[in-house]
Amino acid sequence: MTNEVDVLSSEDWLFSALLDMVIAHCERSENKLDSFGWTANETAMRMLAEAGLIEIKSDLEGRIMAEVLPAAGALTARVAAARRNEPA
């Protein structure tokens, strides 16, 4: 077992921050997201879906409903460990 700290890319840090913001602004219930028809939320949610961190369940009339994927939890854990300067 290694004690090396996981090295995160700039994209990892950005996607983690974007995920935090989307969850803060769009969470309806645990792991369920709603863009509420806001263009900025929709754009952010599409980016997170392309990164494999959320799954878009519906996209109707400018309102996106999505679910947070396990990969998002893994990224969040890696970022938290890096902030503590510990192995994930």
N, C-alpha and C positions, 0 to 999 in steps of 0.2 A: 504494500500500500504506500502510496506517495503522499507527501505533505505539501506538494506544490499547490499554490493558489491558482484557480482557474483564471486564465487570461481572457478577458472579454474584449470584443471588438467595439469600435465606435458605434456600429450599427446595433449591437446588443444593448448598449447603454441607451441609445435613442429609442429603440423599440420598447425597452423596459419603461422608460419615462412616458412614452406615448400610451402604452398599455395602462399604466397607472392613471393617466389623465382620462382615458376613455372609461375605465371602470368607475372612476369618481363621478363622471358626468353622465354615464349611460346605463349604469347597473340598475336593473329592475328588481331582480332577485339574485340569489347566489348563482354566479356563472351565466346569467342571462342579461343580454345587453339590448338596448333600444336607442336608436339614434335620435328619436323624438323629432325627426324631420329636419334636423339642423345639418346644413351642408358640411360644416367643419367636422361634426361627429361622423357623418357618412364617409367623408374622405379618410379620416383616421381609421375607421373601422375597415374600409377596403384595404388600406395599407397593412393593417394587422392580419387580415385574412390572407393577403398575398404572402406574408411572412410565415403563415402557418400557426399563428397564435390564437386566432379565433375562427369560427366557422359561421358564415352567413347562412341563416336559416330561411330568411325571406327578405325580399327587396321589392316592396310595393309602393308605388307613388312617392318615391323619395324617402321612405321610412324603412330603415334596415333593422332587422331583428337578428341577433347573433348569439352564439354561445362561446364561452371561453374554453379553449382546448388545454389538455394536459401540458403541452409544450410551453404554454404561458406560465404555468406554475413552475416548470423546470427553469425557465429563464429568470423568473422572479427569485427563485432560490439561489441561482448562480450570482445574481446581482447582490442579493443580501449577504452572501458569503464573501464576495469581493469587498463589499463595504466594511465588513468586519475583518477583512484580510485573513480569511480562513479558507480551507478547502471546502468545496461544496459537498 
